[in-house]
Amino acid sequence: MEDIEELPPKSGQTYDALAVTPEGLVHIAYRDGSLGALRLATGKSGAWTKDTVDGADDAGSHASIVMDAQG
């Protein structure tokens, strides 16, 4: 399985979020410590797409995900 990202040593505690659609598509919101950014990884069976959601002001230490009925 491909790594999403690893936090640098001593980067502090973060609270990541995970959501899975009924079709099995996984969404992970997390803080990328090296960028100081909130990122979203979306994927299924090892094929991941990673996007920066918020790259300002060291975002992402308390990530959350909200999904509607359509995912």
Protein Blocks (a to p, Z undefined) as FASTA:
>chain_A
ZZfbdcdehkbpadddddddfkopacdddddfklopacddddeehiacdddfblghhihk
lgcddddfkZZ
